[in-house]
Amino acid sequence: MYINFRYFSFISAFVLSLFIGGNLLAENNFDHVEIKMEKGDNFFQIFSKMKINYSEAQIFIKSLKRRLDLHRIPIGQKIDFYFQHNTKNILVVSVPLKRNITVLAWKEKKRVNSIRISDSMVMDRIEAIFNMENFRPKPGKYFIKVKKGDNLTKILSYYGADLDEVHSIIVAFSSVKNLKKLKPDDKITMYYFSGEDGVFLEKLEIIMSGEKFLVRKDAFKIFRVGTEPTEITEDEDGKLLKEYDLSKGDTILGQLKDSGWTKKEAREAVNAIATVYDPRKIKIGSKIIFPKDLRIRAFAFGITSRLSILVTSIGRGKFLAKKESLQSARALVASLKYAEILQEKLDVVIREKDEIKFREKSIETEEIGRKLEEIVDKDDLEDFYLSTNLVEGKILRGDSLLARLYALGEKKKTIKKAIESLEKVTDPNFIKSGSDFIVALGKDKQSMKGFYVGQTKNKGFLVKLLKDNRYKADKMSKKEAISILLEMKIQIAKIDRKEEIKWHEKSLLAGKDYRVLNFTFKSGQTLSHLFSKVNIPERDTIGFIKTLKTIYNPKNFHVGQEVKIALNNEDPEELLGLIISLDKIRSIEIFYLKEKYKINRYKKNTFTKYHKNLGEIDNSLYMAAKDVGMPIPVLMQLVKIFSFDVDFQREVKKGDAFEVIYEKRYISEEESVDSGTVLRAVLILGGERITLYRFDDKYNGISDYFDSEGHSVRKALMRTPIDGARLTSGFGKRKHPILGYTKMHRGVDFGAHRNAPVYAAGDGVIEFVGSNGGYGKYILIRHNSDYKTAYAHLARFAKFLKLRKRVKQGDIIGYVGSTGRSTGPHLHYEIIFRSRQVNPLTVRLPQGIKLTGTLYKDFSETRDKLDKLWSEL
């Protein structure tokens, strides 16, 4: 094992530099040790020789395992350790890989995080860790040359973009270009700028196959594909200015907020514009001109090639607008100095602080406010939305309050009552795009409990349902409104818990001397058929059937279901009990005891066994799983949970490996009651580990698989909403099989047998169900403000399906057919993004939820237990 010690002290560093090619001294706040792996080394040995205690080594190695296959680290691999200066306190471990990528693991409070990051940003990230700062790349340009195996998501994350930025960029760019066409030697330039709020990613240039694209933030801080703003220019008097071209989707209001103006300032400025010019006439491509010092509250924008509107502050939060020649407006904006409006800015800050103090004081006097403080972090209300299962979002351009409530499946009558209550305190037309919108839905078919809609950043109106089934609207802060909506959801949860069915571990058959007959339902049979087989008179069965109907619908009996009849030993025609098996462990028992019918829900005792499989792929994943004894249902689960991110046909290669922990419930040592549930799964693809964990939280309605950092693997939409189908026609131009001429095919076709079930590709609301011309029987689902999915040529619809019905991802909504303009049974499937059909097989789909706050803490405990279980099995 080769060790290169650096930075322990000035003298030792100087001495070592004589032997080690002139290494430079580190910053004073950390010491650095470099190690190279030698034959026979493992990570625990290395940590031990570095005199790092076992428990600390264990958490670092556990974190590194989530990003690397530690058993396949090559001889000569460098590993860097970073300690607090002159201490043995290890804070960072880094493992530089090939292709300029490093795996970094660092200690944060009581846990260790890990990430894959570009080599060029490693030291910046390490310095941020030691300085206890949030990491952001330094301002400037970052040039990236795409290499084999890269994709846009990996590149953005390696170069410092956060999850929200990555998602926004991918969604914007995939709407105009197929991301799979990103090839080696393509170029990407990322631009980081420094502002009042710190360093931020403003734009990126992407050159694909010689074609150049610009993706930059719009007025709402959403990345869109647009035009390049001009560089900072200099007017004839030598004063520096910033000029931008308004792109599609931009607004003056949004540009002002992007430049650091408060919402109030921006609105006042736009109102001033309206006194001399109609803001709706501002066109795409118009120039907006700011002084170089963006703290100055003044700007101009061109309305013709020579004329502009000049807007300047006149104090006390007010603005004046006038028409001015473009040349004069530029000169005036450039001549302004920050000192002229400094006092006004201070006054605004003082007023805002006073408002915050007053608002916090009023909340603390409320009991519900105190409950909220226990559950939600003041600085991060996003955690709160997930844990309370509230529907939250923003009013988007083109939306209305009526449309949003209608899209959630509420009845027109309910919506009308709610909006009428809102009209009593304000004009609902005040609602603008970007307003906060949070709804507490009712239980099952009940009306919504209430909703909040924002008027300003921190205030708005809450409409809540009263006991007499009326709605009442009140103006209040966002935090107060959320606390009340939270209380409503808690009450619904309490009702749900009260309605939970209790199962008993003792059967009414136990210890009794009955003659028990076993039957299995066959096609066409009913309970009457079974009773007649054993000569029980119909009059004796009426009471049993009537009692059964109170908890179970006899129409739900299916072929293969087991039924037991308990008879009197002395009188074989006297019916004493009826037992209906629901599954292998649960049954409904109805007995006639002491001249009364008694119902018992019986559940057999079960115990759980944990199983472990690991293997290396030689020919195929199926054969590798079969060789190590993995049950086929468990393999199918493995494929399903990884299918959101892994292309099993193209990405899995010889030498890759897998690890799986699954649990099975048993009635006895030999008899299991289920096929097994995957708890922890790992795929090792090209040396990179992808680890997923199952996390269940019944209270919050969460049951899904998450990566080690708490990100759900489930995308908002499924690419293939049908099982076992084959792709028969892709997206794009083709010769139509019936019409005979070339026509754009705006979806994909999946060939399948007739009546194969079709699933909802994501959670959403049925927007259309019925016949639709050449599409035949057709379903359209609205998932959110951006995405819809369509399903055509169906044979029939699911029974429950109707307009405005809410569906969950994976619900059966219809069955494959050949209705409409079709040559045979298949599913035509479309994904519609912002009113335009996109290719379902290539479009980048949005991520699922991320666990935060208390939920993340619970998840991390589950994750660590499963990692420990793997080691112990």
NORBEL-V753858 format. One record per pair of residues at least 12 apart in sequence whose ideal C-beta (glycine too) atoms are under 6 Angstrom apart, sorted by the first residue. I is the first residue (numbers start at 1). J is the second residue. D is the distance in whole Angstrom. If there is no record, write none. Layout:
i=I j=J d=D
i=I j=J d=D
This chain:
i=1 j=38 d=5
i=1 j=41 d=6
i=2 j=36 d=4
i=3 j=35 d=5
i=4 j=20 d=6
i=4 j=34 d=4
i=5 j=33 d=5
i=6 j=23 d=5
i=6 j=32 d=5
i=7 j=26 d=4
i=7 j=31 d=4
i=7 j=32 d=5
i=8 j=31 d=6
i=13 j=25 d=5
i=28 j=85 d=6
i=29 j=85 d=5
i=29 j=130 d=5
i=30 j=82 d=5
i=30 j=85 d=6
i=30 j=130 d=5
i=31 j=83 d=5
i=31 j=85 d=6
i=32 j=82 d=6
i=33 j=81 d=5
i=34 j=80 d=5
i=35 j=79 d=5
i=36 j=76 d=6
i=36 j=78 d=6
i=37 j=73 d=6
i=37 j=75 d=6
i=37 j=77 d=4
i=39 j=75 d=5
i=43 j=61 d=5
i=43 j=70 d=6
i=50 j=81 d=6
i=52 j=90 d=5
i=59 j=112 d=5
i=60 j=93 d=5
i=60 j=105 d=5
i=60 j=112 d=5
i=63 j=105 d=5
i=63 j=112 d=4
i=63 j=114 d=4
i=64 j=105 d=5
i=66 j=114 d=6
i=66 j=691 d=5
i=66 j=708 d=4
i=67 j=103 d=5
i=67 j=114 d=5
i=67 j=116 d=6
i=68 j=103 d=6
i=69 j=684 d=5
i=69 j=687 d=5
i=69 j=689 d=6
i=72 j=687 d=6
i=78 j=96 d=6
i=79 j=95 d=6
i=80 j=94 d=4
i=81 j=93 d=6
i=82 j=126 d=6
i=91 j=107 d=5
i=92 j=106 d=5
i=92 j=126 d=5
i=92 j=129 d=6
i=93 j=105 d=5
i=99 j=147 d=5
i=100 j=119 d=4
i=101 j=116 d=6
i=102 j=117 d=6
i=102 j=119 d=5
i=102 j=122 d=5
i=103 j=116 d=6
i=104 j=117 d=6
i=106 j=129 d=5
i=117 j=158 d=5
i=118 j=158 d=4
i=118 j=159 d=5
i=121 j=137 d=6
i=121 j=160 d=6
i=136 j=199 d=4
i=137 j=160 d=4
i=137 j=192 d=5
i=139 j=192 d=5
i=139 j=193 d=6
i=139 j=194 d=4
i=139 j=199 d=6
i=141 j=189 d=6
i=141 j=191 d=6
i=142 j=159 d=6
i=142 j=190 d=4
i=143 j=189 d=6
i=144 j=188 d=4
i=145 j=187 d=6
i=146 j=182 d=6
i=146 j=184 d=6
i=146 j=186 d=4
i=147 j=184 d=6
i=148 j=184 d=5
i=152 j=179 d=6
i=152 j=182 d=6
i=153 j=166 d=6
i=159 j=190 d=6
i=161 j=201 d=6
i=165 j=201 d=6
i=168 j=222 d=6
i=168 j=223 d=4
i=169 j=215 d=6
i=169 j=223 d=5
i=170 j=844 d=4
i=172 j=215 d=6
i=172 j=223 d=5
i=172 j=224 d=5
i=172 j=225 d=6
i=173 j=215 d=6
i=174 j=843 d=5
i=174 j=844 d=4
i=176 j=225 d=5
i=178 j=842 d=5
i=179 j=844 d=6
i=180 j=842 d=6
i=186 j=207 d=6
i=186 j=208 d=5
i=187 j=207 d=4
i=188 j=206 d=5
i=189 j=205 d=4
i=190 j=204 d=5
i=191 j=203 d=5
i=196 j=260 d=5
i=203 j=216 d=3
i=213 j=225 d=6
i=214 j=228 d=5
i=218 j=249 d=5
i=218 j=250 d=5
i=219 j=250 d=5
i=219 j=251 d=5
i=219 j=254 d=2
i=219 j=255 d=6
i=220 j=254 d=6
i=224 j=249 d=6
i=226 j=247 d=4
i=227 j=245 d=6
i=227 j=247 d=5
i=229 j=244 d=4
i=229 j=245 d=6
i=230 j=243 d=5
i=235 j=330 d=5
i=235 j=334 d=5
i=237 j=331 d=6
i=239 j=334 d=3
i=240 j=292 d=4
i=241 j=289 d=6
i=241 j=334 d=5
i=242 j=290 d=5
i=243 j=287 d=5
i=243 j=289 d=5
i=244 j=288 d=5
i=245 j=285 d=6
i=246 j=284 d=6
i=246 j=286 d=5
i=248 j=284 d=5
i=252 j=270 d=6
i=253 j=266 d=5
i=253 j=270 d=5
i=255 j=288 d=6
i=259 j=294 d=5
i=260 j=294 d=5
i=263 j=457 d=6
i=268 j=319 d=5
i=269 j=311 d=5
i=269 j=319 d=5
i=272 j=311 d=6
i=272 j=319 d=4
i=272 j=321 d=4
i=273 j=309 d=6
i=273 j=321 d=5
i=276 j=321 d=5
i=276 j=323 d=6
i=277 j=309 d=5
i=286 j=301 d=6
i=286 j=302 d=6
i=287 j=302 d=4
i=288 j=301 d=4
i=289 j=330 d=6
i=289 j=333 d=6
i=291 j=333 d=5
i=291 j=336 d=6
i=293 j=338 d=5
i=295 j=338 d=5
i=296 j=336 d=5
i=296 j=338 d=6
i=297 j=313 d=4
i=297 j=341 d=6
i=298 j=312 d=4
i=298 j=333 d=6
i=298 j=336 d=5
i=299 j=311 d=6
i=300 j=329 d=4
i=300 j=333 d=6
i=302 j=326 d=6
i=306 j=326 d=6
i=308 j=324 d=6
i=308 j=326 d=4
i=308 j=329 d=4
i=309 j=321 d=6
i=310 j=322 d=6
i=310 j=324 d=4
i=310 j=329 d=4
i=313 j=341 d=6
i=315 j=344 d=6
i=359 j=477 d=5
i=363 j=479 d=6
i=368 j=483 d=4
i=368 j=487 d=6
i=369 j=483 d=6
i=372 j=483 d=4
i=383 j=852 d=4
i=383 j=853 d=3
i=387 j=700 d=6
i=387 j=855 d=6
i=388 j=486 d=5
i=388 j=489 d=5
i=389 j=700 d=6
i=389 j=701 d=6
i=390 j=438 d=6
i=390 j=440 d=6
i=390 j=485 d=6
i=391 j=439 d=4
i=392 j=438 d=4
i=393 j=437 d=6
i=394 j=434 d=6
i=395 j=431 d=6
i=395 j=433 d=6
i=395 j=435 d=4
i=395 j=437 d=5
i=396 j=433 d=6
i=396 j=785 d=5
i=397 j=433 d=4
i=401 j=428 d=6
i=401 j=431 d=6
i=407 j=765 d=5
i=407 j=782 d=6
i=409 j=765 d=5
i=409 j=804 d=5
i=409 j=806 d=5
i=410 j=448 d=6
i=414 j=447 d=5
i=417 j=471 d=5
i=418 j=463 d=5
i=418 j=471 d=5
i=421 j=463 d=6
i=421 j=471 d=4
i=421 j=472 d=6
i=421 j=473 d=5
i=422 j=463 d=5
i=422 j=473 d=5
i=425 j=473 d=5
i=431 j=453 d=6
i=435 j=453 d=6
i=435 j=454 d=5
i=436 j=454 d=3
i=437 j=453 d=6
i=438 j=452 d=5
i=439 j=451 d=4
i=440 j=485 d=4
i=440 j=488 d=5
i=440 j=489 d=6
i=443 j=492 d=5
i=449 j=465 d=5
i=449 j=488 d=4
i=450 j=463 d=6
i=450 j=464 d=4
i=450 j=465 d=6
i=451 j=463 d=6
i=452 j=481 d=4
i=458 j=477 d=6
i=458 j=478 d=5
i=459 j=477 d=6
i=461 j=473 d=6
i=461 j=475 d=5
i=462 j=474 d=6
i=462 j=476 d=6
i=462 j=481 d=4
i=503 j=601 d=5
i=503 j=603 d=4
i=504 j=600 d=6
i=504 j=602 d=6
i=507 j=602 d=5
i=508 j=589 d=5
i=508 j=591 d=5
i=508 j=600 d=5
i=513 j=569 d=6
i=514 j=566 d=4
i=515 j=567 d=4
i=515 j=569 d=5
i=516 j=564 d=6
i=516 j=566 d=5
i=517 j=565 d=5
i=518 j=564 d=6
i=519 j=563 d=5
i=520 j=562 d=6
i=521 j=557 d=6
i=521 j=559 d=6
i=521 j=561 d=5
i=523 j=559 d=5
i=535 j=573 d=6
i=536 j=573 d=6
i=536 j=575 d=5
i=540 j=575 d=5
i=543 j=597 d=6
i=544 j=578 d=5
i=544 j=590 d=6
i=547 j=590 d=5
i=547 j=597 d=4
i=548 j=590 d=6
i=552 j=588 d=6
i=562 j=581 d=4
i=563 j=580 d=6
i=564 j=579 d=4
i=576 j=592 d=6
i=577 j=591 d=4
i=578 j=590 d=5
i=584 j=673 d=4
i=585 j=603 d=6
i=585 j=604 d=4
i=585 j=606 d=6
i=585 j=673 d=5
i=586 j=603 d=5
i=587 j=602 d=5
i=589 j=602 d=5
i=604 j=667 d=6
i=606 j=665 d=5
i=606 j=667 d=6
i=607 j=666 d=6
i=608 j=663 d=5
i=608 j=665 d=6
i=609 j=664 d=6
i=610 j=663 d=5
i=611 j=662 d=6
i=612 j=661 d=5
i=612 j=873 d=4
i=613 j=628 d=5
i=613 j=630 d=4
i=613 j=660 d=5
i=614 j=659 d=5
i=615 j=628 d=4
i=616 j=657 d=5
i=617 j=656 d=5
i=621 j=652 d=6
i=631 j=676 d=6
i=633 j=675 d=4
i=634 j=662 d=5
i=634 j=676 d=5
i=637 j=678 d=5
i=638 j=681 d=6
i=641 j=692 d=6
i=641 j=705 d=5
i=642 j=683 d=6
i=644 j=713 d=5
i=644 j=715 d=5
i=651 j=685 d=6
i=656 j=684 d=6
i=656 j=685 d=5
i=657 j=684 d=4
i=658 j=683 d=6
i=659 j=682 d=4
i=660 j=681 d=5
i=661 j=679 d=5
i=661 j=680 d=4
i=661 j=870 d=6
i=662 j=676 d=4
i=662 j=677 d=6
i=662 j=678 d=5
i=663 j=677 d=5
i=663 j=679 d=6
i=664 j=676 d=5
i=679 j=694 d=5
i=679 j=866 d=6
i=680 j=693 d=5
i=680 j=866 d=4
i=691 j=708 d=6
i=692 j=705 d=5
i=692 j=713 d=6
i=693 j=706 d=6
i=693 j=863 d=5
i=693 j=866 d=6
i=695 j=859 d=5
i=695 j=862 d=5
i=710 j=850 d=6
i=710 j=851 d=4
i=710 j=856 d=5
i=710 j=859 d=5
i=711 j=850 d=5
i=712 j=848 d=3
i=712 j=849 d=5
i=714 j=848 d=4
i=715 j=845 d=4
i=716 j=762 d=5
i=716 j=845 d=6
i=716 j=846 d=5
i=717 j=761 d=5
i=717 j=762 d=4
i=717 j=845 d=5
i=718 j=761 d=4
i=719 j=840 d=6
i=721 j=758 d=6
i=721 j=759 d=5
i=721 j=761 d=4
i=722 j=750 d=5
i=722 j=752 d=6
i=722 j=758 d=5
i=722 j=827 d=5
i=725 j=750 d=4
i=725 j=752 d=4
i=726 j=751 d=5
i=728 j=749 d=5
i=728 j=751 d=4
i=729 j=749 d=4
i=730 j=748 d=6
i=731 j=748 d=6
i=731 j=839 d=4
i=737 j=823 d=5
i=738 j=821 d=6
i=746 j=837 d=4
i=747 j=828 d=5
i=747 j=829 d=6
i=747 j=830 d=4
i=748 j=829 d=6
i=748 j=840 d=5
i=749 j=826 d=5
i=749 j=828 d=5
i=750 j=827 d=5
i=751 j=826 d=5
i=752 j=816 d=5
i=754 j=816 d=6
i=754 j=825 d=4
i=755 j=795 d=6
i=755 j=815 d=5
i=756 j=816 d=4
i=757 j=812 d=5
i=758 j=791 d=6
i=758 j=813 d=6
i=758 j=814 d=5
i=758 j=827 d=6
i=759 j=810 d=5
i=760 j=807 d=4
i=760 j=809 d=6
i=760 j=811 d=5
i=760 j=813 d=5
i=761 j=789 d=5
i=762 j=783 d=5
i=762 j=809 d=5
i=763 j=808 d=5
i=763 j=809 d=5
i=764 j=781 d=4
i=764 j=782 d=5
i=764 j=783 d=4
i=765 j=782 d=5
i=765 j=804 d=6
i=765 j=806 d=6
i=766 j=803 d=6
i=766 j=805 d=5
i=767 j=780 d=5
i=767 j=782 d=5
i=768 j=780 d=4
i=769 j=797 d=6
i=769 j=801 d=6
i=774 j=820 d=5
i=774 j=821 d=4
i=775 j=792 d=4
i=775 j=820 d=5
i=776 j=793 d=5
i=776 j=819 d=3
i=776 j=820 d=2
i=777 j=794 d=4
i=777 j=819 d=5
i=778 j=792 d=5
i=779 j=791 d=5
i=779 j=813 d=6
i=779 j=814 d=6
i=786 j=834 d=6
i=787 j=833 d=6
i=788 j=832 d=4
i=789 j=831 d=6
i=790 j=830 d=4
i=792 j=828 d=4
i=793 j=817 d=6
i=793 j=818 d=6
i=793 j=819 d=6
i=793 j=820 d=5
i=793 j=822 d=5
i=793 j=828 d=5
i=794 j=814 d=4
i=794 j=817 d=5
i=795 j=815 d=5
i=795 j=817 d=3
i=796 j=815 d=5
i=797 j=814 d=5
i=798 j=812 d=5
i=798 j=813 d=5
i=798 j=814 d=6
i=801 j=813 d=6
i=831 j=843 d=6
